[in-house]
């Protein structure tokens, strides 16, 4: 198995949302909001983030661990992968509030190619009015600087400069050009 099915899934899941407005989000965590790991520009959660678009179009971003491959990639699901967590929340944030009611207009999928296998690790979502949000999978780091291009935590990036730094640091390439 290679990662083409995962790339295909991410691509198809996001294409269905083009021109739909983002109306809400929820974090699914292992603890409550008071323990959110954030530096204001980056949020790190262990489980998943739910994006809620108009007309009940919901997608869950989480890490995935495909069989027989190196570990952990980013993936999209149509339902939660973590039914056992009671800690689901959202919060008022300037970054999230700036995205609400904006149309989702395009996306890019970034990652690496290892032994001819494409590994997606970062998805950039572009909204109208030049707004963007990026979601990736990396290991938790106290200093908010990923050390590896993979991991089992979900990172939400609100600033383009942070995303570009990661793309450069890990030599990510754009993978959604089939």
Contact map, one row per residue, 1 for C-alpha under 8 A:
1110000000000000000000000000000000000000000000000000000000000000000100000000000000000000000000000000000000000000000000000000000000000000000000000000000000000000000000000000000000
1111100000000000000000000000000000000000000000000000000000000000000000000000000000000000000000000000000000000000000011000000000000000000000000000000000000000000000000000000000000
1111111000000000000000000000000000000000000000000000000000000000000000000000000000000000000000000000000000000000000011110000000000000000000000000000000000000000000000000000000000
0111111100000000000000000000000000000000000000000000000000000000000000000000000000000000000000000000000000000000000001000000000000000000000000000000000000000000000000000000000000
0111111110000000000000000000000000000000000000000000000000000000000000000000000000000000000000000000000000000000000000000000000000000000000000000000000000000000000000000000000000
0011111111000000000000000000000000000000000000000000000000000000000000000010000000000000000000000000000000000000000000010000000000000000000000000000000000000000000000000000000000
0011111111100000000000000000000000000000000000000000000000000000000000000000000000000000000000000000000000000000000000010000000000000000000000000000000000000000000000000000001100
0001111111110000000000000000000000000000000000000000000000000000000000000000000000000000000000000000000000000000000000000000000000000000000000000000000000000000000000000000000000
0000111111111000000000000000000000000000000000000000000000000000000000000011000000000000000000000000000000000000000000000000000000000000000000000000000000000000000000000000000000
0000011111111100000000000000000000000000000000000000000000000000000000000011000000000000000000000000000000000000000000000000000000000000000000000000000000000000000000000000000000
0000001111111110000000000000000000000000000000000000000000000000000000000000000000000000000000000000000000000000000000000000000000000000000000000000000000000000000000000000000100
0000000111111111000000000000000000000000000000000000000000000000000000000000000000000000000000000000000000000000000000000000000000000000000000000000000000000000000000000000000000
0000000011111111100000000000000000000000000000000000000000100000000000000001000000000000000000000000000000000000000000000000000000000000000000000000000000000000000000000000000000
0000000001111111110000000000000000000000000000000000000000000000000000000000000000000000000000000000000000100000000000000000000000000000000000000000000000000000000000000000000000
0000000000111111110000000000000000000000000000000000000000000000000000000000000000000000000000000000000000000000000000000000000000000000000000000000000000000000000000000000000000
0000000000011111110000000000000000000000000000000000000000000000000000000000000000000000000000000000000000000000000000000000000000000000000000000000000000000000000000000000000000
0000000000001111111100000000000000000000000000000000100010000000000000000000000000000000000000000000000100000000000000000000000000000000000000000000000000000000000000000000000000
0000000000000111111100000000000000000000000000000000000000000000000000000000000000000000000000000000001111000000000000000000000000000000000000000000000000000000000000000000000000
0000000000000000111110000000000000000000000000000000000000000000000000000000000000000000000000000000001110000000000000000000000000000000000000000000000000000000000000000000000000
0000000000000000111111000000000000000000000000000000110000000000000000000000000000000000000000000000011100000000000000000000000000000000000000000000000000000000000000000000000000
0000000000000000001111100000000000000000000000000000110000000000000000000000000000000000000000000001111100000000000000000000000000000000000000000000000000000000000000000000000000
0000000000000000000111110000000000000000000000000011110000000000000000000000000000000000000000000011111100000000000000000000000000000000000000000000000000000000000000000000000000
0000000000000000000011111000000000000000000000000001110000000000000000000000000000000000000000000001100000000000000000000000000000000000000000000000000000000000000000000000000000
0000000000000000000001111100000000000000000000000011100000000000000000000000000000000000000000000001000000000000000000000000000000000000000000000000000000000000000000000000000000
0000000000000000000000111110000000000000000000001111000000000000000000000000000000000000010000000000000000000000000000000000000000000000000000000000000000000000000000000000000000
0000000000000000000000011111000000000000000000001110000000000000000000000000000000000001110000000000000000000000000000000000000000000000000000000000000000000000000000000000000000
0000000000000000000000001111100000000000000010111100000000000000000000000000000000000011110000000000000000000000000000000000000000000000000000000000000000000000000000000000000000
0000000000000000000000000111110000000000000011111100000000000000000000000000000001001111100000000000000000000000000000000000000000000000000000000000000000000000000000000000000000
0000000000000000000000000011111100000000000011110000000000000000000000000000000000001011000000000000000000000000000000000000000000000000000000000000000000000000000000000000000000
0000000000000000000000000001111100000000000001100000000000000000000000000000000000001110000000000000000000000000000000000000000000000000000000000000000000000000000000000000000000
0000000000000000000000000000111110110000000000000000000000000000000000000000000000000010000000000000000000000000000000000000000000000000000000000000000000000000000000000000000000
0000000000000000000000000000111111110000000000000000000000000000000000000000000000000011100000000000000000000000000000000000000000000000000000000000000000000000000000000000000000
0000000000000000000000000000001111110000000000000000000000000000000000000000000000000010111000000000000000000000000000000000000000000000000000000000000000000000000000000000000000
0000000000000000000000000000000111110000000000000000000000000000000000000000000000000000000000000000000000000000000000000000000000000000000000000000000000000000000000000000000000
0000000000000000000000000000001111111000000000000000000000000000000000000000000000000000000000000000000000000000000000000000000000000000000000000000000000000000000000000000000000
0000000000000000000000000000001111111100001110000000000000000000000000000000000000000000000000000000000000000000000000000000000000000000000000000000000000000000000000000000000000
0000000000000000000000000000000000111110001110000000000000000000000000000000000000000000000000000000000000000000000000000000000000000000000000000000000000000000000000000000000000
0000000000000000000000000000000000011111111100000000000000000000000000000000000000000000000000000000000000000000000000000000000000000000000000000000000000000000000000000000000000
0000000000000000000000000000000000001111111000000000000000000000000000000000000000000000000000000000000000000000000000000000000000000000000000010000000000000000000000000000000000
0000000000000000000000000000000000000111111000000000000000000000000000000000000000000000000000000000000000000000000000000000000000000000000000000000000000000000000000000000000000
0000000000000000000000000000000000000111111000000000000000000000000000000000000000000000000000000000000000000000000000000000000000000000000000000000000000001110000000000000000000
0000000000000000000000000000000000000111111100000000000000000000000000000000000000000000000000000000000000000000000000000000000000000000000000010000000000111110000000000000000000
0000000000000000000000000000000000011111111110000000000000000000000000000000000000000000000000000000000000000000000000000000000000000000000000000000000000111000000000000000000000
0000000000000000000000000000000000011100011111000000000000000000000000000000000000000000000000000000000000000000000000000000000000000000000100000000000011110000000000000000000000
0000000000000000000000000011100000011000001111110000000000000000000000000000000000000000000000000000000000000000000000000000000000000000000000000000000011100000000000000000000000
0000000000000000000000000001110000000000000111110000000000000000000000000000000000000000000000000000000000000000000000000000000000000000000000000000000111000000000000000000000000
0000000000000000000000000011110000000000000011111000000000000110000000000000000001000000000000000000000000000000000000000000000000000000000000000000000111000000000000000000000000
0000000000000000000000000011100000000000000011111100000000011110000000000000000100000000000000000000000000000000000000000000000000000000000000000000000001000000000000000000000000
0000000000000000000000001111000000000000000000111110000000011100000000000000000000000000000000000000000000000000000000000000000000000000000000000000000001000000000000000000000000
0000000000000000000000001111000000000000000000011111000001111000000000000000000000000000000000000000000000000000000000000000000000000000000000000000000000000000000000000000000000
0000000000000000000001011100000000000000000000001111100001111000000000000000000000000000000000000000000000000000000000000000000000000000000000000000000000000000000000000000000000
0000000000000000000001111000000000000000000000000111110111100000000000000000000000000000000000000000000000000000000000000000000000000000000000000000000000000000000000000000000000
0000000000000000100111110000000000000000000000000011111111000000000000000000000000000000000000000000000000000000000000000000000000000000000000000000000000000000000000000000000000
0000000000000000000111100000000000000000000000000001111110000000000000000000000000000000000000000000000000000000000000000000000000000000000000000000000000000000000000000000000000
0000000000000000000000000000000000000000000000000000111110000000000000000000000000000000000000000000000000000000000000000000000000000000000000000000000000000000000000000000000000
0000000000000000000000000000000000000000000000000001111111000000000000000000000000000000000000000000000000000000000000000000000000000000000000000000000000000000000000000000000000
0000000000000000100000000000000000000000000000000001111111100000000000000000000000000000000000000000000000000000000000000000000000000000000000000000000000000000000000000000000000
0000000000000000000000000000000000000000000000000111100111110000000000000000010000000000000000000000000000000000000000000000000000000000000000000000000000000000000000000000000000
0000000000001000000000000000000000000000000000000111000011111000000000000001111000000000000000000000000000000000000000000000000000000000000000000000000000000000000000000000000000
0000000000000000000000000000000000000000000000011110000001111100000000000001111100000000000000000000000000000000000000000000000000000000000000000000000000000000000000000000000000
0000000000000000000000000000000000000000000000011110000000111110000000000111100000000000000000000000000000000000000000000000000000000010000000000000000001000000000000000000000000
0000000000000000000000000000000000000000000000111000000000011111000000000111100010000000000000000000000000000000000000000000000000000000100000000000000011000000000000000000000000
0000000000000000000000000000000000000000000000110000000000001111100000011110000000000000000000000000000000000000000000000000000000000000100000000000001111000000000000000000000000
0000000000000000000000000000000000000000000000000000000000000111110000011110000000000000000000000000000000000000000000000000000000000000000000000000000100000000000000000000000000
0000000000000000000000000000000000000000000000000000000000000011111010111000000000000000000000000000000000000000000000000000000000000000000000000000000000000000000000000000000000
0000000000000000000000000000000000000000000000000000000000000001111111111000000000000000000000000000000000000000000000000000000000000000000000000000000000000000000000000000000000
0000000000000000000000000000000000000000000000000000000000000000111110000000000000000000000000000000000000000000000000000000000000000000000000000000000000000000000000000000000000
1000000000000000000000000000000000000000000000000000000000000000011111000000000000000000000000000000000000000000000000000000000000000000000000000000000000000000000000000000000000
0000000000000000000000000000000000000000000000000000000000000000111111100000000000000000000000000000000000000000000000000000000000000000000000000000000000000000000000000000000000
0000000000000000000000000000000000000000000000000000000000000000010111110000000000000000000000000000000000000000000000000000000000000000000000000000000000000000000000000000000000
0000000000000000000000000000000000000000000000000000000000000000110011111000000000000000000000000000000000000000000000000000000000000000000000000000011000000000000000000000000000
0000000000000000000000000000000000000000000000000000000000000011110001111100000000000000000000000000000000000000000000000000000000000000100000000000011100000000000000000000000000
0000000000000000000000000000000000000000000000000000000000000011110000111110000000000000000000000000000000000000000000111000000000000000100000000000011000000000000000000000000000
0000000000000000000000000000000000000000000000000000000000001111000000011111000000000000000000000000000000000000000000011110000000000001100000000000000000000000000000000000000000
0000010011000000000000000000000000000000000000000000000000001111000000001111100000000000000000000000000000000000000000010000000000000000000000000000000000000000000000000000000000
0000000011001000000000000000000000000000000000000000000000111100000000000111110000000000000000000000000000000000000000000000000000000000000000000000000000000000000000000000000000
0000000000000000000000000000000000000000000000000000000000111100000000000011111110000000000000000000000000000000000000000000000000000000000000000000000000000000000000000000000000
0000000000000000000000000000000000000000000000000000000001110000000000000001111100000000000000000000000000000000000000000000000000000000000000000000000000000000000000000000000000
0000000000000000000000000000000000000000000000000000000000110000000000000000111110000000000000000000000000000000000000000000000000000000000000000000000000000000000000000000000000
0000000000000000000000000000000000000000000000010000000000010000000000000000111111100000000000000000000000000000000000000000000000000000000000000000000000000000000000000000000000
0000000000000000000000000000000000000000000000000000000000000100000000000000101111100000000000000000000000000000000000000000000000000000000000000000000000000000000000000000000000
0000000000000000000000000001000000000000000000100000000000000000000000000000000111111000000000000000000000000000000000000000000000000000000000000000000000000000000000000000000000
0000000000000000000000000000000000000000000000000000000000000000000000000000000111111100000000000000000000000000000000000000000000000000000000000000000000000000000000000000000000
0000000000000000000000000000000000000000000000000000000000000000000000000000000001111100000000000000000000000000000000000000000000000000000000000000000000000000000000000000000000
0000000000000000000000000001110000000000000000000000000000000000000000000000000001111111000000000000000000000000000000000000000000000000000000000000000000000000000000000000000000
0000000000000000000000000001010000000000000000000000000000000000000000000000000000111111000000000000000000000000000000000000000000000000000000000000000000000000000000000000000000
0000000000000000000000000011111110000000000000000000000000000000000000000000000000001111100000000000000000000000000000000000000000000000000000000000000000000000000000000000000000
0000000000000000000000000111100100000000000000000000000000000000000000000000000000001111110000000000000000000000000000000000000000000000000000000000000000000000000000000000000000
0000000000000000000000000111000110000000000000000000000000000000000000000000000000000011111000000000000000000000000000000000000000000000000000000000000000000000000000000000000000
0000000000000000000000001110000010000000000000000000000000000000000000000000000000000001111100000000000000000000000000000000000000000000000000000000000000000000000000000000000000
0000000000000000000000000000000010000000000000000000000000000000000000000000000000000000111110000000000000000000000000000000000000000000000000000000000000000000000000000000000000
0000000000000000000000000000000000000000000000000000000000000000000000000000000000000000011111011000000000000000000000000000000000000000000000000000000000000000000000000000000000
0000000000000000000000000000000000000000000000000000000000000000000000000000000000000000001111111000000000000000000000000000000000000000000000000000000000000000000000000000000000
0000000000000000000000000000000000000000000000000000000000000000000000000000000000000000000111111100000000000000000000000000000000000000000000000000000000000000000000000000000000
0000000000000000000000000000000000000000000000000000000000000000000000000000000000000000000011111110000000000000000000000000000000000000000000000000000000000100000000000000000000
0000000000000000000000000000000000000000000000000000000000000000000000000000000000000000000111111111000000000000000000000000000000000000000000000000000000000000000000000000000000
0000000000000000000000000000000000000000000000000000000000000000000000000000000000000000000111111111000000000000000000000000000000000000000000000000000000000000000000000000000000
0000000000000000000000000000000000000000000000000000000000000000000000000000000000000000000001111111000000000000000000000000000000100000000000000000000000000000000000000000000000
0000000000000000000001000000000000000000000000000000000000000000000000000000000000000000000000111111110000000000000000000000001000110000000000000000000000000000000000000000000000
0000000000000000000011110000000000000000000000000000000000000000000000000000000000000000000000011111110000000000000000000000000000000000000000000000000000000000000000000000000000
0000000000000000000011100000000000000000000000000000000000000000000000000000000000000000000000000011111000000000000000000000000000000000000000000000000000000000000000000000000000
0000000000000000000111000000000000000000000000000000000000000000000000000000000000000000000000000011111100000000000000000000001110000000000000000000000000000000000000000000000000
0000000000000000011111000000000000000000000000000000000000000000000000000000000000000000000000000000111110000000000000000000001100000000000000000000000000000000000000000000000000
0000000000000000111111000000000000000000000000000000000000000000000000000000000000000000000000000000011111000000000000000000111100000000000000000000000000000000000000000000000000
0000000000000000011000000000000000000000000000000000000000000000000000000000000000000000000000000000001111100000000000000000111100000000000000000000000000000000000000000000000000
0000000000000000010000000000000000000000000000000000000000000000000000000000000000000000000000000000000111110000000000000000111000000000000000000000000000000000000000000000000000
0000000000000100000000000000000000000000000000000000000000000000000000000000000000000000000000000000000011111000000000000011110000000000000000000000000000000000000000000000000000
0000000000000000000000000000000000000000000000000000000000000000000000000000000000000000000000000000000001111100000000000011100000000000000000000000000000000000000000000000011100
0000000000000000000000000000000000000000000000000000000000000000000000000000000000000000000000000000000000111110000000011111000000000000000000000000000000000000000000000000011100
0000000000000000000000000000000000000000000000000000000000000000000000000000000000000000000000000000000000011111000000011110000000000000000000000000000000000000000000100001111100
0000000000000000000000000000000000000000000000000000000000000000000000000000000000000000000000000000000000001111100001111100000000000000000000000000100000000000000000000001111000
0000000000000000000000000000000000000000000000000000000000000000000000000000000000000000000000000000000000000111110001111000000000000000000000000000000000000000000000000011100000
0000000000000000000000000000000000000000000000000000000000000000000000000000000000000000000000000000000000000011111111100000000000000000000000000000000000000000000000000000000000
0000000000000000000000000000000000000000000000000000000000000000000000000000000000000000000000000000000000000001111111100000000000000000000000000000000000000000000000000000000000
0000000000000000000000000000000000000000000000000000000000000000000000000000000000000000000000000000000000000000111110000000000000000000000000000000000000000000000000000000000000
0000000000000000000000000000000000000000000000000000000000000000000000000000000000000000000000000000000000000000111111000000000000000000000000000000000000000000000000000000000000
0110000000000000000000000000000000000000000000000000000000000000000000000000000000000000000000000000000000000000111111100000000000000000000000000000000000000000000000000000000000
0111000000000000000000000000000000000000000000000000000000000000000000000000000000000000000000000000000000000011110111110000000000000000000000000000000000000000000000000000001000
0010000000000000000000000000000000000000000000000000000000000000000000001000000000000000000000000000000000000011110011111000000000000000000000000000000000000000000000000000000000
0010011000000000000000000000000000000000000000000000000000000000000000001110000000000000000000000000000000001111000001111110000000000000000000000000000000000000000000000000001000
0000000000000000000000000000000000000000000000000000000000000000000000001100000000000000000000000000000000001111000000111110000000000001110000000000110000000000000000000000000000
0000000000000000000000000000000000000000000000000000000000000000000000000100000000000000000000000000000000001110000000011111000000000111100000000000000000000000000000000000000000
0000000000000000000000000000000000000000000000000000000000000000000000000100000000000000000000000000000000111100000000011111100000000111000000000000000000000000000000000000000000
0000000000000000000000000000000000000000000000000000000000000000000000000000000000000000000000000000000000111000000000000111110000011110000000000000000000000000000000000000000000
0000000000000000000000000000000000000000000000000000000000000000000000000000000000000000000000000000000111110000000000000011111000011100000000000000000000000000000000000000000000
0000000000000000000000000000000000000000000000000000000000000000000000000000000000000000000000000000000111100000000000000001111101111000000000000000000000000000000000000000000000
0000000000000000000000000000000000000000000000000000000000000000000000000000000000000000000000000010011111000000000000000000111111110000000000000000000000000000000000000000000000
0000000000000000000000000000000000000000000000000000000000000000000000000000000000000000000000000000011110000000000000000000011111100000000000000000000000000000000000000000000000
0000000000000000000000000000000000000000000000000000000000000000000000000000000000000000000000000000010000000000000000000000001111100000000000000000000000000000000000000000000000
0000000000000000000000000000000000000000000000000000000000000000000000000000000000000000000000000000000000000000000000000000011111110000000000000000000000000000000000000000000000
0000000000000000000000000000000000000000000000000000000000000000000000000000000000000000000000000110000000000000000000000000011111111000000000000000000000000000000000000000000000
0000000000000000000000000000000000000000000000000000000000000000000000000000000000000000000000000010000000000000000000000001111001111100000000000000000000000101000000000000000000
0000000000000000000000000000000000000000000000000000000000000000000000000000000000000000000000000000000000000000000000000001110000111110000000000000000000011110000000000000000000
0000000000000000000000000000000000000000000000000000000000000000000000000000000000000000000000000000000000000000000000000111100000011111000000000000000000011100001000000000000000
0000000000000000000000000000000000000000000000000000000000001000000000000000000000000000000000000000000000000000000000000111000000001111100000000000000001111000000000000000000000
0000000000000000000000000000000000000000000000000000000000000000000000000100000000000000000000000000000000000000000000001110000000000111110000000000000001110000000000000000000000
0000000000000000000000000000000000000000000000000000000000000110000000011100000000000000000000000000000000000000000000001100000000000011111000000000111111100000000000000000000000
0000000000000000000000000000000000000000000000000000000000000000000000000000000000000000000000000000000000000000000000001000000000000001111100000111111111100000000000000000000000
0000000000000000000000000000000000000000000000000000000000000000000000000000000000000000000000000000000000000000000000000000000000000000111110000111011110000000000000000000000000
0000000000000000000000000000000000000000000100000000000000000000000000000000000000000000000000000000000000000000000000000000000000000000011111010100001110000000000000000000000000
0000000000000000000000000000000000000000000000000000000000000000000000000000000000000000000000000000000000000000000000000000000000000000001111111110000000000000000000000000000000
0000000000000000000000000000000000000000000000000000000000000000000000000000000000000000000000000000000000000000000000000000000000000000000111111000000000000000000000000000000000
0000000000000000000000000000000000000000000000000000000000000000000000000000000000000000000000000000000000000000000000000000000000000000000011111000000000000000000000000000000000
0000000000000000000000000000000000000010010000000000000000000000000000000000000000000000000000000000000000000000000000000000000000000000000111111100000000000000000000000000000000
0000000000000000000000000000000000000000000000000000000000000000000000000000000000000000000000000000000000000000000000000000000000000000000011111110000000000000000000000000000000
0000000000000000000000000000000000000000000000000000000000000000000000000000000000000000000000000000000000000000000000000000000000000000011110011111100000000000000001000000000000
0000000000000000000000000000000000000000000000000000000000000000000000000000000000000000000000000000000000000000000000000000000000000000011010001111100000000000000000000000000000
0000000000000000000000000000000000000000000000000000000000000000000000000000000000000000000000000000000000000000000000000000000000000000011000000111111000000000000000000100000000
0000000000000000000000000000000000000000000000000000000000000000000000000000000000000000000000000000000000000010000000001000000000000000110000000111111000000000000000000100000000
0000000000000000000000000000000000000000000000000000000000000000000000111000000000000000000000000000000000000000000000001000000000000000111000000001111100000000000000000000000000
0000000000000000000000000000000000000000000000000000000000000010000000111000000000000000000000000000000000000000000000000000000000000000111100000001111110000000000000000000000000
0000000000000000000000000000000000000000000001100000000000000011000000010000000000000000000000000000000000000000000000000000000000000000111100000000011111000000000000000000000000
0000000000000000000000000000000000000000000111100000000000000110000000000000000000000000000000000000000000000000000000000000000000000000111100000000001111100000000000000000000000
0000000000000000000000000000000000000000000111111000000000001110000000000000000000000000000000000000000000000000000000000000000000000011110000000000000111110000000000000000000000
0000000000000000000000000000000000000000011110000000000000000000000000000000000000000000000000000000000000000000000000000000000000000011110000000000000011111000000000000000000000
0000000000000000000000000000000000000000011100000000000000000000000000000000000000000000000000000000000000000000000000000000000000001111000000000000000001111100000000000000000000
0000000000000000000000000000000000000000111000000000000000000000000000000000000000000000000000000000000000000000000000000000000000001110000000000000000000111111011000000000000000
0000000000000000000000000000000000000000110000000000000000000000000000000000000000000000000000100000000000000000000000000000000000011100000000000000000000011111010000000000000000
0000000000000000000000000000000000000000110000000000000000000000000000000000000000000000000000000000000000000000000000000000000000001000000000000000000000001111111000000000000000
0000000000000000000000000000000000000000000000000000000000000000000000000000000000000000000000000000000000000000000000000000000000010000000000000000000000001111111100000000000000
0000000000000000000000000000000000000000000000000000000000000000000000000000000000000000000000000000000000000000000000000000000000000000000000000000000000000011111110000000000000
0000000000000000000000000000000000000000000000000000000000000000000000000000000000000000000000000000000000000000000000000000000000000000000000000000000000001111111111000000000000
0000000000000000000000000000000000000000000000000000000000000000000000000000000000000000000000000000000000000000000000000000000000000100000000000000000000001011111111100000000000
0000000000000000000000000000000000000000000000000000000000000000000000000000000000000000000000000000000000000000000000000000000000000000000000000000000000000001111111110000000000
0000000000000000000000000000000000000000000000000000000000000000000000000000000000000000000000000000000000000000000000000000000000000000000000000000000000000000111111111000000000
0000000000000000000000000000000000000000000000000000000000000000000000000000000000000000000000000000000000000000000000000000000000000000000000000100000000000000011111111111000000
0000000000000000000000000000000000000000000000000000000000000000000000000000000000000000000000000000000000000100000000000000000000000000000000000000000000000000001111111111100000
0000000000000000000000000000000000000000000000000000000000000000000000000000000000000000000000000000000000000000000000000000000000000000000000000000000000000000000111111111000000
0000000000000000000000000000000000000000000000000000000000000000000000000000000000000000000000000000000000000000000000000000000000000000000000000000000000000000000011111111000000
0000000000000000000000000000000000000000000000000000000000000000000000000000000000000000000000000000000000000000000000000000000000000000000000000001100000000000000001111111000000
0000000000000000000000000000000000000000000000000000000000000000000000000000000000000000000000000000000000000001000000000000000000000000000000000000000000000000000001111111100000
0000000000000000000000000000000000000000000000000000000000000000000000000000000000000000000000000000000000000111000000000000000000000000000000000000000000000000000001111111110000
0000000000000000000000000000000000000000000000000000000000000000000000000000000000000000000000000000000000000111000000000000000000000000000000000000000000000000000000100011111000
0000000000000000000000000000000000000000000000000000000000000000000000000000000000000000000000000000000000011110000000000000000000000000000000000000000000000000000000000001111110
0000001000000000000000000000000000000000000000000000000000000000000000000000000000000000000000000000000000011110000001010000000000000000000000000000000000000000000000000000111111
0000001000100000000000000000000000000000000000000000000000000000000000000000000000000000000000000000000000011100000000000000000000000000000000000000000000000000000000000000011111
0000000000000000000000000000000000000000000000000000000000000000000000000000000000000000000000000000000000000000000000000000000000000000000000000000000000000000000000000000011111
0000000000000000000000000000000000000000000000000000000000000000000000000000000000000000000000000000000000000000000000000000000000000000000000000000000000000000000000000000001111
